[in-house]
Amino acid sequence: MNNTKAFSIFLIKKPGIYMITGSNGGGKTTFIERELKNKQSRQKDIAYFAQKNWKYKTTVRQFLAFPEINPHLVKQYCELFSIDAHYLDKDIRALSGGEFVKVELVRTLSLDTAMIILDEPTNNLDNGSTEILSNVLSELSKTKIIFLVSHDKRLEHFSEKTILIENGQIEVSSAIELEETRLEMLTKKFVLNRKFFSYLLKSKFNILMLSFILVLTSLLTIIVSNTILYTVPMDAELESDYYFEMLDIGENYSRYFDTVMTSSEAEEKFQNLNYLSIDELRELNNKEYINQIYVVDQAYINELTLDNSKLDLLALPEIITSSPNYETSFPVSKKMLIKGRFPEDNEKEIALSFAQLEKFFDYDSNEESVIGEQVEINGVLHEIVGIVSSPVAAISYSNQMQRYGVAEVADKNVAQLTKMLATLKEQGYEDPYFAKIFIETNTKKSLELLDYLEVHGPSYQYASNYVDQAIQLSFYKEKLTSIIPISVILSVIISALILAFGQRSFNLVSGFLNDMANLNFKPRKNKRLLYFIMMIDYMISVPICLAWNQLIIGSTAGFIMMLPTMGISLVMFIVTLFLMNYRDKKNDSRNL
């Protein structure tokens, strides 16, 4: 015997049977597995029959068909080991120890590899099957390298070439030739990643885990989204990101400034009420980030009778009718629309009530025939596009028509704007100002506009998609101290449930992957596919959770608010995968 410190089974190139011997617990299996793991790049043409075998739910026929192996050899070896059609349709979990060993041997030998490693292959085999295996190995040894780990005296006749392993020390028989006749190692790859991936994707385990993850993450999203909804004020979004609305709130400064400065700073900075004057509006209108500005003629609104005694008209541009505050600010709104639609800007259109049609136009028709007809307003024909329940008619807005409740800020309209304030003073307003202002900007983020308003008009309530989201997120930051613990607790519960109910299925699939690893020696790579599949399941749940979030909250801010919770759930899910992996490694019956 030669004491060889740097011995490796891959130094042997000559076909034959090589016995690996040693006392129980001497490290034979450990040596083999270390060789396989450390030399993966050189072992793509190796079949390994492991001492530890994993039984999972499948038939013998399916077990022998995966991975893709030589079907003719499968048939040949099945006949040799007396595995008939009756056995092929059995669940492998129902096989006896000896029957399962024969099935494993058939699959290992049918791989037809240049190197075969058999670790205690005759455990539970009867004498007849052992003799058949012995004859098969003798024949295969003429063209293949076979390593045989065994204490079975029935195989002692193979002991000419022996590798003795005791407590990590290796002694190689002098009959073993190293680095001589070179046996060309093939590079075929028996188990394709896509086959593993397809198997795992369609497995009952994955269907179970995907359903479980979808249900639990949806519950997490619904609970957290409702918590956000009922603790953070959610303003309705404007139809356009370019709209900016200003309303009088009777306070020294808008709540927006609470998001950009502390309350004490705001109170110190804004001592008195401060609204936009005509000159300030004109100055603002000339800014490059402003497209157009409209102010509501509150004096005109105040004089509307709302009693059908006269034909009252409101001509409001779409920038105003698209406002979330429109329905509560004006005497005619979309909630009063019975049929049709509201007029569009710069079109000769009108939305009337039946009471107005009957009184002012002697119109006696049903609802269906009214839409599309024309009526004359102040000598101009207008198409009826809608029917409203309000006595006030909505007439289409145009730049030429500026006397029905709203005016555009422009140098040519200074007289009209001045008259609007003067009328308010006549109506009893001590210090009149424009209480409702609507702006269309040239930018989605109104930062420059807000900087101007901080100086000239802080006493308005600002509403725009940008401002409302900033305010909502400010409230959300205040509530994070309660929302994050809820997210953590729920995520921990979800992880515990996945561990509790998914571990058994995980172990079965893990065993399958370990068994496959015995055949192509990519245990870590195979197992990574399992975790990759589970991460795909989680990623599938993400858009579904965000859809729940939008359904409940319905705003971009709501989406942003959900991100920390999704981040927490992702971290907890990754921790769950690590725990599954840790428990899998601790399970001795699953160790490769």
C-alpha positions as CSV (number, residue, x, y, z in Angstrom):
1,M,0.0,0.0,0.0
2,N,1.2,3.5,-0.8
3,N,0.4,6.3,1.6
4,T,-0.8,9.2,-0.7
5,K,-1.5,12.5,0.9
6,A,-2.7,14.3,-2.2
7,F,-4.7,11.4,-3.7
8,S,-7.8,12.1,-5.8
9,I,-10.0,9.6,-7.6
10,F,-9.6,11.7,-10.7
11,L,-5.9,10.7,-10.9
12,I,-7.1,7.3,-11.9
13,K,-7.6,7.1,-15.7
14,K,-7.7,3.3,-16.3
15,P,-11.0,1.4,-16.5
16,G,-11.6,-1.1,-13.8
17,I,-13.2,-1.6,-10.4
18,Y,-11.6,0.2,-7.4
19,M,-12.7,-0.8,-3.9
20,I,-12.9,2.0,-1.3
21,T,-12.6,0.4,2.1
22,G,-12.2,1.3,5.7
23,S,-13.9,1.0,9.1
24,N,-17.4,2.4,9.7
25,G,-17.2,6.1,10.3
26,G,-13.7,6.3,8.8
27,G,-14.7,9.0,6.3
28,K,-15.3,7.1,3.0
29,T,-18.6,8.8,2.1
30,T,-17.2,12.2,3.3
31,F,-14.2,11.6,1.0
32,I,-16.3,10.8,-2.0
33,E,-18.6,13.8,-1.5
34,R,-15.7,16.1,-1.0
35,E,-14.1,14.9,-4.2
36,L,-17.3,15.4,-6.1
37,K,-17.9,18.9,-4.7
38,N,-14.4,20.1,-5.2
39,K,-14.0,18.7,-8.8
40,Q,-17.3,19.7,-10.3
41,S,-15.9,21.0,-13.5
42,R,-14.4,17.5,-14.3
43,Q,-17.4,15.3,-13.4
44,K,-20.1,15.9,-15.8
45,D,-19.9,12.3,-16.9
46,I,-20.3,10.6,-13.5
47,A,-23.1,8.6,-12.0
48,Y,-23.3,8.4,-8.2
49,F,-25.3,5.9,-6.2
50,A,-25.5,7.4,-2.7
51,Q,-25.9,5.5,0.5
52,K,-28.7,7.9,1.5
53,N,-31.7,7.8,-0.8
54,W,-34.8,10.0,-0.7
55,K,-38.3,8.8,-1.4
56,Y,-40.8,11.4,-2.7
57,K,-44.2,11.0,-4.3
58,T,-43.7,9.6,-7.8
59,T,-44.1,6.3,-9.6
60,V,-41.2,4.0,-10.4
61,R,-41.8,4.7,-14.1
62,Q,-41.6,8.5,-13.6
63,F,-38.6,8.1,-11.3
64,L,-36.7,6.2,-14.0
65,A,-37.7,8.7,-16.7
66,F,-36.2,11.7,-14.9
67,P,-33.5,12.8,-15.7
68,E,-33.3,12.0,-19.4
69,I,-31.4,8.7,-19.5
70,N,-31.0,5.8,-22.0
71,P,-34.4,4.1,-22.2
72,H,-33.0,1.0,-23.8
73,L,-30.6,0.5,-20.8
74,V,-33.4,1.2,-18.4
75,K,-35.4,-1.6,-20.0
76,Q,-32.4,-3.9,-20.0
77,Y,-31.5,-3.4,-16.4
78,C,-35.1,-3.6,-15.3
79,E,-35.3,-7.1,-16.8
80,L,-32.0,-8.1,-15.1
81,F,-33.2,-7.0,-11.7
82,S,-36.8,-8.3,-12.3
83,I,-38.5,-5.0,-12.2
84,D,-41.7,-5.7,-14.1
85,A,-44.7,-3.6,-15.1
86,H,-46.3,-4.2,-11.7
87,Y,-43.4,-2.4,-10.0
88,L,-43.2,0.4,-12.6
89,D,-46.7,1.6,-11.6
90,K,-45.9,1.6,-7.9
91,D,-45.3,4.7,-5.8
92,I,-41.6,4.5,-4.8
93,R,-42.6,5.3,-1.2
94,A,-44.4,1.9,-1.1
95,L,-41.3,0.0,-2.2
96,S,-39.3,-2.1,0.3
97,G,-35.7,-1.3,1.0
98,G,-34.4,-3.9,-1.5
99,E,-36.8,-3.0,-4.2
100,F,-35.9,0.7,-4.0
101,V,-32.2,-0.1,-4.1
102,K,-32.7,-2.0,-7.3
103,V,-34.7,0.9,-8.8
104,E,-31.9,3.3,-7.8
105,L,-29.3,1.0,-9.4
106,V,-31.2,0.8,-12.6
107,R,-31.3,4.6,-12.9
108,T,-27.7,5.0,-11.9
109,L,-26.4,2.4,-14.3
110,S,-28.6,3.6,-17.2
111,L,-26.9,7.0,-17.2
112,D,-24.2,5.2,-19.1
113,T,-21.4,7.4,-17.7
114,A,-17.6,7.0,-18.0
115,M,-17.3,7.0,-14.2
116,I,-19.6,5.2,-11.7
117,I,-19.5,5.6,-7.9
118,L,-21.4,3.2,-5.8
119,D,-21.7,3.7,-2.0
120,E,-22.9,0.5,-0.3
121,P,-25.0,-0.6,-3.3
122,T,-25.8,-4.1,-1.9
123,N,-27.5,-2.9,1.3
124,N,-30.9,-4.7,1.5
125,L,-30.1,-6.7,-1.7
126,D,-30.7,-10.4,-1.8
127,N,-28.0,-12.8,-3.0
128,G,-29.5,-13.2,-6.4
129,S,-29.6,-9.4,-7.0
130,T,-26.1,-9.0,-5.6
131,E,-24.8,-11.6,-8.0
132,I,-26.5,-9.8,-10.9
133,L,-24.9,-6.5,-9.9
134,S,-21.5,-8.2,-9.6
135,N,-21.7,-9.5,-13.1
136,V,-22.9,-6.2,-14.5
137,L,-20.0,-4.3,-12.8
138,S,-17.5,-6.9,-14.1
139,E,-18.7,-6.3,-17.6
140,L,-18.8,-2.5,-17.3
141,S,-15.4,-2.3,-15.7
142,K,-13.8,-3.1,-19.1
143,T,-14.7,0.4,-20.4
144,K,-15.6,2.4,-17.3
145,I,-14.0,3.5,-14.1
146,I,-16.0,2.1,-11.1
147,F,-15.5,3.1,-7.5
148,L,-17.2,0.7,-5.1
149,V,-17.6,1.4,-1.4
150,S,-18.7,-1.8,0.4
151,H,-18.3,-4.0,3.4
152,D,-20.2,-6.8,1.8
153,K,-18.2,-10.0,1.7
154,R,-20.1,-11.0,-1.4
155,L,-18.1,-8.4,-3.3
156,E,-14.7,-9.3,-1.9
157,H,-13.5,-10.6,-5.2
158,F,-13.2,-7.0,-6.4
159,S,-10.6,-6.2,-3.8
160,E,-7.5,-6.3,-6.0
161,K,-7.4,-2.6,-6.4
162,T,-8.1,-1.0,-3.0
163,I,-8.2,2.5,-1.6
164,L,-8.1,2.4,2.2
165,I,-9.5,5.4,4.1
166,E,-9.0,5.6,7.9
167,N,-9.6,8.9,9.8
168,G,-8.7,11.0,6.8
169,Q,-5.6,9.0,5.9
170,I,-5.6,7.4,2.5
171,E,-3.5,4.3,1.4
172,V,-3.6,3.3,-2.2
173,S,-3.0,-0.2,-3.4
174,S,0.2,-0.7,-5.5
175,A,-2.0,-2.4,-8.1
176,I,-3.6,0.9,-8.9
177,E,-2.1,2.8,-11.8
178,L,-2.2,6.6,-11.5
179,E,-2.1,8.9,-14.5
180,E,-1.7,6.2,-17.1
181,T,-4.1,5.0,-19.8
182,R,-6.2,8.0,-20.2
183,L,-10.0,7.5,-20.4
184,E,-11.5,10.4,-22.2
185,M,-14.2,12.1,-20.0
186,L,-17.3,13.1,-21.9
187,T,-19.0,16.4,-21.4
188,K,-22.6,15.5,-21.7
189,K,-25.0,17.0,-19.2
190,F,-27.7,14.7,-18.1
191,V,-30.0,16.9,-16.0
192,L,-30.9,20.2,-17.8
193,N,-31.7,23.1,-15.6
194,R,-34.8,23.8,-17.6
195,K,-36.1,20.3,-16.8
196,F,-35.6,20.9,-13.1
197,F,-37.1,24.3,-13.4
198,S,-40.2,23.0,-15.3
199,Y,-40.6,20.2,-12.7
200,L,-40.5,22.6,-9.8
201,L,-42.7,25.1,-11.5
202,K,-45.5,22.5,-12.1
203,S,-45.0,20.7,-8.8
204,K,-47.8,20.6,-6.2
205,F,-45.3,22.1,-3.8
206,N,-45.0,25.3,-5.9
207,I,-48.8,25.5,-6.5
208,L,-49.2,25.2,-2.7
209,M,-46.5,27.8,-1.9
210,L,-47.7,30.2,-4.6
211,S,-51.3,30.1,-3.3
212,F,-50.2,30.4,0.3
213,I,-47.9,33.4,-0.5
214,L,-50.6,35.1,-2.6
215,V,-53.3,34.7,0.2
216,L,-51.0,35.8,3.0
217,T,-49.4,38.8,1.2
218,S,-52.8,39.9,0.0
219,L,-54.1,39.9,3.6
220,L,-51.0,41.8,4.7
221,T,-51.6,44.4,2.0
222,I,-55.3,44.8,2.7
223,I,-54.7,45.3,6.5
224,V,-51.9,47.8,6.0
225,S,-53.6,49.7,3.2
226,N,-56.8,50.1,5.3
227,T,-54.6,51.2,8.2
228,I,-53.1,53.9,5.9
229,L,-56.5,54.8,4.5
230,Y,-58.1,55.5,7.9
231,T,-55.1,57.2,9.5
232,V,-53.8,59.3,6.6
233,P,-56.1,61.8,4.8
234,M,-56.4,60.9,1.2
235,D,-57.4,63.8,-1.1
236,A,-58.9,63.0,-4.5
237,E,-56.6,63.4,-7.4
238,L,-57.0,66.1,-10.1
239,E,-57.5,64.8,-13.6
240,S,-54.3,66.4,-14.7
241,D,-50.9,66.6,-13.1
242,Y,-50.6,70.2,-14.4
243,Y,-53.6,71.6,-12.5
244,F,-53.1,73.6,-9.3
245,E,-56.1,74.8,-7.2
246,M,-56.1,77.5,-4.5
247,L,-59.0,77.9,-2.0
248,D,-59.5,80.3,0.9
249,I,-59.2,78.4,4.2
250,G,-59.3,81.3,6.6
251,E,-55.9,80.5,8.1
252,N,-52.6,82.3,8.0
253,Y,-50.9,79.6,6.0
254,S,-51.7,76.5,3.9
255,R,-51.2,73.1,5.5
256,Y,-48.7,72.4,2.7
257,F,-46.1,74.5,4.7
258,D,-46.4,72.1,7.6
259,T,-44.6,69.6,5.3
260,V,-41.7,71.8,4.4
261,M,-41.1,73.5,7.8
262,T,-41.9,73.0,11.4
263,S,-45.1,74.3,12.9
264,S,-43.2,76.9,15.0
265,E,-41.3,78.1,11.9
266,A,-44.6,78.4,9.9
267,E,-46.4,80.3,12.8
268,E,-43.5,82.7,13.1
269,K,-43.2,83.3,9.3
270,F,-46.9,83.7,8.5
271,Q,-48.2,86.2,11.1
272,N,-51.1,87.6,9.1
273,L,-53.5,86.6,6.3
274,N,-52.0,87.0,2.9
275,Y,-54.0,86.6,-0.3
276,L,-53.1,87.3,-4.0
277,S,-53.9,90.8,-5.3
278,I,-54.7,91.6,-8.9
279,D,-51.1,92.8,-9.5
280,E,-49.6,89.7,-7.9
281,L,-51.9,87.5,-10.1
282,R,-50.8,89.4,-13.2
283,E,-47.1,89.0,-12.2
284,L,-47.6,85.3,-11.6
285,N,-49.4,84.9,-14.9
286,N,-46.3,86.1,-16.7
287,K,-44.1,83.4,-15.1
288,E,-42.7,80.8,-17.6
289,Y,-44.0,77.9,-15.5
290,I,-47.6,79.2,-15.7
291,N,-49.9,78.4,-18.7
292,Q,-53.1,80.1,-17.6
293,I,-54.9,81.3,-14.4
294,Y,-58.7,81.5,-13.7
295,V,-60.4,83.2,-10.8
296,V,-64.0,82.5,-9.7
297,D,-66.3,85.5,-9.7
298,Q,-67.8,85.0,-6.3
299,A,-69.9,88.1,-6.6
300,Y,-71.6,86.6,-9.7
301,I,-72.2,83.3,-7.8
302,N,-73.7,85.2,-4.9
303,E,-76.3,86.8,-7.2
304,L,-77.6,83.5,-8.7
305,T,-81.3,83.0,-7.7
306,L,-81.4,79.2,-8.1
307,D,-85.2,79.4,-8.2
308,N,-86.0,79.1,-12.0
309,S,-87.2,82.7,-12.0
310,K,-84.6,83.5,-14.6
311,L,-82.1,81.7,-16.8
312,D,-78.9,81.5,-14.7
313,L,-75.7,80.4,-16.5
314,L,-72.3,79.3,-15.4
315,A,-69.4,79.1,-17.9
316,L,-66.6,77.2,-16.1
317,P,-63.5,75.9,-17.9
318,E,-62.6,72.2,-17.6
319,I,-59.7,73.1,-15.4
320,I,-62.3,74.0,-12.7
321,T,-64.9,71.3,-13.5
322,S,-62.1,68.7,-13.2
323,S,-61.3,69.9,-9.6
324,P,-62.1,67.5,-6.7
325,N,-63.5,70.6,-4.9
326,Y,-65.8,71.6,-7.8
327,E,-68.9,69.7,-6.6
328,T,-69.0,71.4,-3.2
329,S,-68.0,74.9,-4.5
330,F,-70.4,75.6,-7.3
331,P,-74.2,75.4,-7.7
332,V,-74.0,73.0,-10.7
333,S,-71.8,70.0,-10.8
334,K,-71.4,66.6,-12.4
335,K,-73.3,64.9,-9.6
336,M,-76.4,66.8,-10.9
337,L,-75.9,65.5,-14.4
338,I,-78.9,63.3,-15.4
339,K,-78.2,62.6,-19.1
340,G,-75.3,63.3,-21.5
341,R,-72.2,65.3,-20.4
342,F,-71.0,68.7,-19.5
343,P,-70.0,71.2,-22.2
344,E,-66.4,71.3,-23.5
345,D,-64.3,74.4,-23.6
346,N,-64.5,76.7,-26.7
347,E,-67.6,74.8,-28.0
348,K,-71.1,76.2,-28.4
349,E,-72.7,73.7,-26.0
350,I,-74.9,73.8,-23.0
351,A,-76.3,71.5,-20.2
352,L,-79.9,72.6,-19.3
353,S,-82.6,71.3,-16.9
354,F,-86.0,70.3,-18.1
355,A,-87.5,73.1,-16.1
356,Q,-85.5,75.6,-18.0
357,L,-86.3,74.0,-21.4
358,E,-90.0,74.1,-20.6
359,K,-90.0,77.7,-19.2
360,F,-87.7,79.5,-21.5
361,F,-87.8,77.5,-24.7
362,D,-91.3,75.9,-24.8
363,Y,-89.7,72.6,-25.2
364,D,-91.8,69.5,-24.8
365,S,-89.8,66.4,-25.6
366,N,-88.5,63.3,-23.9
367,E,-84.9,62.9,-22.5
368,E,-83.6,61.0,-25.5
369,S,-84.7,63.6,-28.1
370,V,-83.5,66.6,-26.1
371,I,-79.8,65.6,-26.4
372,G,-78.4,67.0,-29.6
373,E,-81.0,69.6,-30.2
374,Q,-80.1,73.3,-30.3
375,V,-81.4,76.3,-28.3
376,E,-80.6,80.0,-28.7
377,I,-78.8,81.8,-25.8
378,N,-78.3,85.5,-26.2
379,G,-78.8,85.3,-30.0
380,V,-76.3,82.3,-30.4
381,L,-77.3,78.7,-31.0
382,H,-75.9,76.2,-28.6
383,E,-76.2,72.4,-28.8
384,I,-77.7,70.6,-25.8
385,V,-75.2,68.0,-24.7
386,G,-76.5,67.3,-21.2
387,I,-79.5,67.5,-18.8
388,V,-78.9,68.6,-15.2
389,S,-81.1,68.7,-12.1
390,S,-79.8,72.1,-11.0
391,P,-81.8,75.2,-12.1
392,V,-78.4,76.7,-13.1
393,A,-77.3,75.9,-16.7
394,A,-73.7,75.0,-17.5
395,I,-72.6,76.7,-20.7
396,S,-69.4,76.1,-22.6
397,Y,-66.5,78.3,-21.7
398,S,-64.5,80.3,-24.2
399,N,-62.0,83.1,-24.0
400,Q,-64.6,85.4,-25.6
401,M,-67.2,84.7,-22.9
402,Q,-66.0,86.0,-19.5
403,R,-69.2,87.1,-17.6
404,Y,-70.6,83.8,-16.4
405,G,-68.9,83.1,-13.1
406,V,-65.2,83.0,-14.0
407,A,-62.5,85.2,-15.5
408,E,-59.1,84.5,-16.9
409,V,-56.2,86.5,-15.5
410,A,-54.8,88.6,-18.3
411,D,-53.7,92.2,-18.7
412,K,-56.7,92.9,-20.9
413,N,-59.1,91.8,-18.1
414,V,-57.8,94.1,-15.4
415,A,-61.0,96.1,-15.5
416,Q,-63.1,93.0,-15.1
417,L,-61.0,91.7,-12.2
418,T,-61.2,95.1,-10.5
419,K,-65.0,95.1,-10.9
420,M,-65.3,91.6,-9.4
421,L,-63.7,92.8,-6.2
422,A,-65.7,96.0,-6.2
423,T,-68.9,94.1,-6.4
424,L,-67.9,91.9,-3.5
425,K,-67.3,95.1,-1.5
426,E,-70.8,96.3,-2.4
427,Q,-72.1,92.9,-1.2
428,G,-70.7,93.5,2.3
429,Y,-67.2,92.1,2.1
430,E,-64.9,94.3,4.1
431,D,-61.7,93.4,2.4
432,P,-62.5,91.4,-0.7
433,Y,-60.1,89.1,-2.4
434,F,-60.1,86.2,-4.9
435,A,-61.0,83.2,-2.8
436,K,-60.9,80.5,-5.5
437,I,-58.1,80.4,-8.0
438,F,-57.3,77.7,-10.6
439,I,-54.0,77.5,-12.4
440,E,-52.7,75.3,-15.2
441,T,-48.9,75.0,-15.0
442,N,-46.3,73.9,-17.5
443,T,-44.7,71.5,-15.0
444,K,-45.9,68.5,-12.9
445,K,-43.9,69.5,-9.9
446,S,-45.0,73.0,-8.8
447,L,-41.9,73.9,-6.8
448,E,-41.4,77.3,-8.4
449,L,-45.0,78.1,-8.0
450,L,-45.0,77.1,-4.4
451,D,-41.9,79.3,-3.8
452,Y,-43.8,82.3,-5.2
453,L,-46.9,81.5,-3.1
454,E,-44.9,81.2,0.0
455,V,-44.2,84.9,-0.3
456,H,-47.4,86.2,-2.0
457,G,-50.2,83.9,-1.2
458,P,-49.6,81.5,1.7
459,S,-53.1,81.8,3.1
460,Y,-54.7,79.6,0.5
461,Q,-55.3,75.9,0.7
462,Y,-53.2,74.4,-2.2
463,A,-54.4,71.3,-4.0
464,S,-52.5,69.6,-6.8
465,N,-51.4,66.0,-7.4
466,Y,-47.9,67.0,-6.3
467,V,-49.0,69.0,-3.2
468,D,-51.6,66.5,-2.1
469,Q,-49.1,63.6,-2.3
470,A,-46.5,65.7,-0.4
471,I,-49.1,66.3,2.4
472,Q,-50.2,62.7,2.5
473,L,-46.7,61.5,2.7
474,S,-46.0,63.9,5.5
475,F,-49.0,62.5,7.4
476,Y,-47.7,59.0,6.6
477,K,-44.3,59.7,8.1
478,E,-46.0,60.7,11.3
479,K,-47.9,57.4,11.3
480,L,-44.9,55.2,10.4
481,T,-44.2,54.5,14.0
482,S,-47.5,52.6,14.2
483,I,-47.6,51.2,10.6
484,I,-44.1,49.7,10.5
485,P,-44.7,47.5,13.7
486,I,-47.9,46.3,12.2
487,S,-46.1,45.4,9.0
488,V,-43.3,43.6,10.9
489,I,-45.7,41.6,13.1
490,L,-47.8,40.5,10.1
491,S,-44.7,39.6,8.1
492,V,-43.4,37.5,11.0
493,I,-46.8,35.7,11.3
494,I,-46.7,35.1,7.5
495,S,-43.1,33.7,7.8
496,A,-44.1,31.4,10.7
497,L,-47.1,30.1,8.7
498,I,-45.0,29.4,5.7
499,L,-42.4,27.6,7.8
500,A,-45.1,25.6,9.7
501,F,-47.2,24.5,6.7
502,G,-44.6,24.6,3.9
503,Q,-41.7,22.8,5.6
504,R,-43.0,19.2,4.9
505,S,-43.5,19.9,1.2
506,F,-40.2,21.7,1.1
507,N,-38.5,18.7,2.5
508,L,-40.0,16.4,-0.1
509,V,-38.9,18.6,-3.0
510,S,-35.6,19.2,-1.3
511,G,-35.1,15.4,-1.1
512,F,-35.9,15.2,-4.8
513,L,-33.2,17.8,-5.6
514,N,-30.7,16.0,-3.4
515,D,-31.5,12.8,-5.2
516,M,-30.9,14.5,-8.6
517,A,-27.7,15.9,-7.2
518,N,-26.4,12.3,-6.8
519,L,-26.7,12.0,-10.5
520,N,-25.1,15.1,-11.8
521,F,-23.4,16.5,-8.8
522,K,-24.7,20.0,-8.7
523,P,-26.3,19.9,-5.2
524,R,-25.9,23.6,-4.5
525,K,-27.0,24.7,-8.0
526,N,-30.0,22.3,-7.9
527,K,-31.1,23.6,-4.5
528,R,-30.7,27.2,-5.7
529,L,-33.4,26.5,-8.3
530,L,-35.8,25.7,-5.5
531,Y,-35.2,29.1,-3.8
532,F,-35.3,30.8,-7.1
533,I,-38.8,29.3,-7.7
534,M,-40.0,30.5,-4.3
535,M,-38.6,34.0,-5.0
536,I,-40.6,34.0,-8.3
537,D,-43.7,33.1,-6.3
538,Y,-43.1,36.1,-4.1
539,M,-42.4,38.4,-7.0
540,I,-45.7,37.3,-8.6
541,S,-47.5,38.4,-5.4
542,V,-46.0,41.9,-5.6
543,P,-48.1,43.3,-8.5
544,I,-51.2,41.7,-7.0
545,C,-50.5,43.3,-3.6
546,L,-49.9,46.7,-5.3
547,A,-53.2,46.2,-7.2
548,W,-55.0,45.7,-3.8
549,N,-53.3,48.8,-2.5
550,Q,-54.5,50.9,-5.5
551,L,-58.0,49.4,-5.2
552,I,-58.2,50.4,-1.5
553,I,-56.2,53.7,-1.5
554,G,-56.3,54.6,-5.2
555,S,-53.4,57.1,-5.4
556,T,-49.8,57.3,-6.3
557,A,-49.1,58.3,-2.7
558,G,-50.8,55.1,-1.6
559,F,-48.4,53.1,-3.8
560,I,-45.4,54.9,-2.3
561,M,-46.7,54.3,1.3
562,M,-46.9,50.6,0.6
563,L,-43.3,50.3,-0.4
564,P,-41.8,50.0,3.2
565,T,-44.3,47.3,4.0
566,M,-43.3,45.4,0.8
567,G,-39.7,45.8,1.7
568,I,-40.3,44.4,5.2
569,S,-42.2,41.5,3.8
570,L,-39.4,40.8,1.3
571,V,-36.8,40.8,4.1
572,M,-38.9,38.4,6.2
573,F,-39.5,36.1,3.2
574,I,-35.8,35.9,2.6
575,V,-35.2,35.2,6.2
576,T,-37.8,32.4,5.9
577,L,-35.9,30.9,3.0
578,F,-32.7,31.0,5.1
579,L,-34.5,29.2,7.9
580,M,-35.8,26.6,5.6
581,N,-32.3,26.1,4.2
582,Y,-30.9,25.9,7.8
583,R,-33.5,23.3,8.9
584,D,-32.9,21.3,5.7
585,K,-29.2,21.2,6.4
586,K,-29.8,20.1,10.0
587,N,-31.9,17.2,8.9
588,D,-29.5,14.4,8.7
589,S,-31.7,12.3,6.4
590,R,-31.5,15.1,3.9
591,N,-27.8,15.9,4.0
592,L,-26.0,15.2,0.7
